Amino acid sequence: MKTSTTAIAATLLFCAGVGIGYGATKNAPVLYRGKSNEEAGLALVEQAKLQTDNGSWERIAVGRVLYLGGHKVEGQAIFDAILAAEPEDSDEFRIARVYAEAHEWAKAKPLFDRFVSEAPKDEKGLADVGAYYLLNGDRATAESLFDRSFERKDELWATVSAAGAYLGVPPQE
C-alpha cells in the first residue's frame, strides 16, 4: 500500500513540476516585453536560476551571463559556491573559460592548470587549455599541451582548438 501511495505522490509532484515549468516558459514574454535590456536580462536570469535544477553546468551558464553581463559579484558568488563544493574537473574548466572570456587570465590560469593535472587524458581539454595559453602569450606551455593532446589521440576538436589559437580564435565550447 505504501509503495502505491508513494508512486502516486511522486507522479503528482512530477506533473506539478512539469506544469510549473511549462507555465513559466509560456509566461516568459512578461519577463522581457517592454522592459529595458538590463531589466529583461536580469528577469530572465532569475527565471534561468529556477530552471537550473541545481545542476552545476547550468548554474555556471547563469553565472557566466551575470559575470560577463556586468554583474560580476553575482556571477562570482555562483562560481564560488560551485568551487567550494568539490567541483568536477569540467566545472573548474567551464568557470576558467568564463574568466578567459572576460580577459582575466590570472583568474583562469590556476583553474586551467588544476584541470590539466586532474584530467590528463582529456585530449580536447588539453588542446583547449593550450589554446588559452597561446592566446595569452605563452607559446611554450601551449605547444607542450598540444603535444600531450595529440599524443593521446587524433581528435578533430583538439586540432581545431589548436589551429584557432594560432589564428587568434579562442576554443569553441
C-alpha positions in Angstrom: 0.0 0.0 0.0 2.8 2.4 0.9 4.5 1.8 -2.4 1.5 2.8 -4.4 0.9 5.9 -2.3 4.5 6.9 -2.8 4.2 6.3 -6.5 1.1 8.4 -6.8 2.6 11.2 -4.8 5.7 11.1 -6.9 3.6 11.2 -10.1 1.6 14.2 -8.8 4.8 16.1 -7.9 6.3 15.4 -11.3 3.2 16.6 -13.1 3.0 19.7 -10.9 6.7 20.4 -11.7 6.1 20.0 -15.4 3.1 22.3 -15.2 5.0 24.9 -13.4 7.9 24.7 -15.8 5.5 24.9 -18.8 3.7 27.9 -17.2 6.9 29.7 -16.5 8.1 29.3 -20.1 4.6 30.2 -21.5 4.6 33.4 -19.5 8.2 34.3 -20.4 7.3 37.3 -22.5 6.2 39.2 -19.4 9.8 39.0 -18.3 11.2 40.9 -21.3 8.5 42.7 -23.3 8.5 46.5 -22.8 11.5 46.4 -20.4 15.0 47.7 -20.7 17.7 45.3 -21.8 19.0 45.3 -18.2 15.6 44.6 -16.6 14.8 42.0 -19.2 18.2 40.3 -18.9 18.0 40.2 -15.1 14.4 38.9 -15.1 15.4 36.1 -17.5 18.4 35.3 -15.3 16.1 34.9 -12.4 13.9 32.5 -14.5 17.0 30.6 -15.6 18.1 30.2 -11.9 14.7 28.4 -11.3 15.3 26.2 -14.3 18.8 25.0 -13.4 17.6 22.2 -11.1 20.8 23.0 -9.2 23.0 21.4 -11.9 26.5 22.8 -11.8 26.8 23.3 -15.6 23.5 25.1 -15.7 24.5 27.3 -12.7 27.8 28.1 -14.4 25.9 29.1 -17.5 23.8 31.5 -15.4 26.9 32.7 -13.6 28.6 33.3 -17.0 25.7 35.6 -18.2 25.9 37.6 -14.9 29.7 37.8 -14.9 30.1 38.8 -18.5 27.0 40.9 -18.5 28.3 43.3 -15.9 27.1 41.7 -12.7 30.5 40.2 -11.7 29.7 40.0 -8.0 26.6 37.9 -8.5 28.3 35.7 -11.1 31.3 35.2 -8.9 29.1 34.2 -6.0 27.7 31.4 -8.1 31.2 30.3 -9.2 32.5 30.4 -5.6 29.6 28.2 -4.4 30.4 25.7 -7.1 34.1 25.7 -6.4 33.6 25.3 -2.7 31.6 22.1 -3.1 34.4 19.8 -4.5 33.6 20.5 -8.2 34.0 18.2 -11.1 37.0 18.8 -13.4 34.7 20.0 -16.0 33.1 22.6 -13.6 36.5 24.2 -13.0 37.2 24.2 -16.7 33.9 25.9 -17.5 34.5 28.6 -14.9 38.0 29.1 -16.2 36.6 29.7 -19.6 34.4 32.4 -18.3 37.4 34.2 -16.8 39.3 33.7 -20.1 36.3 35.3 -21.9 36.5 38.2 -19.5 40.2 38.6 -20.3 41.1 37.7 -16.7 43.9 35.2 -17.4 45.2 35.5 -13.8 41.9 34.0 -12.5 41.6 31.5 -15.4 45.1 30.1 -15.3 45.0 28.3 -11.9 41.7 26.6 -12.7 43.0 25.5 -16.1 46.2 24.2 -14.5 44.2 22.2 -12.0 42.1 20.8 -14.8 45.2 19.7 -16.7 46.6 17.9 -13.6 43.3 16.3 -12.8 42.2 15.3 -16.3 45.5 14.5 -18.1 43.8 12.2 -20.7 41.2 14.7 -22.0 42.5 15.4 -25.5 40.2 18.3 -26.3 40.6 19.8 -22.8 44.4 19.7 -23.1 44.2 21.4 -26.5 41.7 24.0 -25.3 43.9 24.9 -22.3 46.9 25.0 -24.7 44.9 27.4 -26.9 44.2 29.7 -24.0 47.9 29.7 -23.0 48.8 30.6 -26.6 46.2 33.3 -26.8 47.7 34.7 -23.6 51.3 34.7 -24.9 52.8 31.5 -23.5 53.6 29.5 -26.7 55.9 27.1 -24.9 53.3 25.9 -22.5 50.7 25.9 -25.2 52.7 23.7 -27.5 53.6 21.3 -24.6 49.8 20.9 -24.0 49.2 20.4 -27.8 51.9 17.7 -27.8 50.2 15.9 -24.9 46.8 16.2 -26.6 48.0 14.9 -29.9 50.0 12.0 -28.4 46.8 10.7 -26.9 44.5 10.6 -29.9 44.0 12.1 -33.3 40.9 14.2 -32.4 39.3 16.8 -34.7 38.1 19.2 -32.0 41.6 19.3 -30.3 43.1 20.1 -33.7 40.6 22.8 -34.4 41.2 24.4 -30.9 45.0 24.5 -31.6 44.6 25.8 -35.1 42.2 28.5 -33.9 44.6 29.7 -31.2 47.4 30.2 -33.8 44.9 32.4 -35.7 43.8 34.3 -32.6 40.5 32.4 -32.2 39.5 31.1 -28.8 38.3 27.5 -28.5 34.6 26.8 -29.1 32.6 25.3 -26.3 
